C-alpha cells in the first residue's frame, strides 16, 4: 500500500490524537503526555487556568498550513506557576524550550513570556498565544 505524504501525515495526527485521548495521568510510559488527563490531575491539587492555541492562529502556522497542531498550558491560578505545557506539532522540541526555561526560575511564573516580545511571523508566537488564552477550568 502506497501512501501520499498527506495521507501519512494525517495517519500520524490521528495516532497522536488517539494516544492523547487514551493517556491516563498515571501513564508515565507513553510517548506523549495527555492534555485532558493532565489538566484533570492538576485540578485535583490546584485551582488551575488552562489555555490552548492552534498553530493556525499564528501567521507562521498558517503559512505552514498546520491544521491539527496545537499547544496547551496548565497554570496554577493562585501562584501563576506553570504546571504543564504540551505542544503537538512541528518544532515542538524547540518551542517547549521557552517554557522549560521559565519552569527553572525561582517563581516559575508565566508572566515573563506574556510580557515579552515575540518575533513575527515565528512559531514562538504560539507560546504567547497559548498563554493569552488562559481561563479558569
C-alpha positions in Angstrom: 0.0 0.0 0.0 1.5 3.3 -1.1 0.5 6.5 0.9 1.0 10.0 -0.1 2.8 12.3 2.2 -0.6 14.0 3.1 -2.1 10.6 4.0 0.9 9.6 6.1 0.8 13.0 8.0 -2.9 12.5 8.6 -2.4 9.0 9.9 0.3 10.3 12.3 -2.0 13.1 13.5 -4.8 10.6 14.1 -2.5 8.3 16.1 -1.3 11.3 18.2 -5.0 12.3 18.9 -5.9 8.7 19.8 -2.9 8.5 22.1 -3.7 11.7 23.8 -7.3 10.6 24.4 -6.2 7.3 25.8 -3.5 8.6 28.1 -4.2 8.4 31.9 -2.4 10.6 34.4 -0.6 7.5 35.9 0.7 6.5 32.4 4.3 7.7 32.6 5.5 5.3 29.9 3.6 6.7 26.9 5.5 8.9 24.4 3.1 11.8 24.9 1.6 13.3 28.0 -2.2 13.6 27.6 -3.6 17.1 27.8 -7.0 16.4 29.3 -5.9 13.9 31.9 -3.0 16.2 32.9 -5.4 19.0 33.4 -7.8 16.9 35.5 -4.9 15.7 37.6 -3.6 19.2 38.2 -7.1 20.4 39.1 -7.2 17.9 42.0 -4.4 19.7 43.8 -4.6 23.3 42.4 -7.0 25.9 41.2 -5.9 26.0 37.6 -6.0 28.1 34.5 -5.8 26.4 31.1 -5.1 27.8 27.7 -4.9 26.3 24.2 -3.8 27.8 20.9 -3.8 26.2 17.5 -0.8 26.6 15.2 -3.3 28.0 12.6 -3.9 31.0 14.9 -0.5 32.4 14.3 0.9 33.7 11.0 3.7 31.1 10.7 1.3 28.2 11.5 -1.0 29.5 8.7 1.9 29.7 6.3 2.8 26.1 7.2 -0.8 25.1 6.7 -0.9 23.4 10.1 -4.5 22.5 10.9 -4.1 19.8 13.5 -1.2 21.1 15.7 -1.7 22.9 19.0 -0.2 23.9 22.3 -1.9 23.8 25.7 -0.8 25.4 29.0 -1.8 24.5 32.6 -1.1 27.1 35.2 -1.7 27.4 38.9 -4.3 30.2 39.2 -3.0 31.4 42.6 0.8 31.2 42.3 0.9 31.7 38.5 3.3 28.8 38.3 3.5 26.8 35.0 2.4 23.3 36.0 2.4 21.8 32.5 2.7 22.7 28.8 2.0 20.5 25.9 2.9 21.1 22.2 1.8 18.8 19.5 3.2 19.8 16.1 6.3 20.8 14.1 9.2 22.1 16.0 7.7 21.2 19.4 11.0 20.3 20.9 12.4 23.8 20.1 9.2 25.7 21.1 9.0 24.0 24.5 12.4 25.3 25.5 11.0 28.8 26.1 8.6 27.3 28.7 11.2 25.0 30.2 13.5 28.0 30.9 10.6 29.6 32.8 10.0 26.4 34.8 13.5 26.5 36.1 13.2 30.1 37.5 12.5 30.7 41.2 8.8 31.7 40.8 8.0 29.6 37.6 5.5 32.3 36.6 4.2 32.5 33.0 4.2 36.3 33.1 7.6 37.0 31.6 6.6 35.2 28.4 3.3 37.1 28.3 5.0 40.4 28.7 7.9 39.6 26.4 8.4 40.4 22.7 7.9 37.7 20.1 9.2 37.9 16.6 6.5 38.0 13.9 6.0 35.7 12.0 7.6 33.0 14.0 6.4 29.8 15.6 7.3 31.2 19.0 4.2 33.3 18.9 2.4 30.1 19.6 3.6 30.1 23.2 2.4 33.7 23.8 -1.0 32.9 22.1 -1.5 29.9 24.4 -0.9 31.9 27.5 -3.1 34.7 26.2 -6.0 32.1 26.1 -5.6 31.2 29.8 -9.0 30.8 31.5 -10.4 29.2 34.7 -11.2 25.5 34.5 
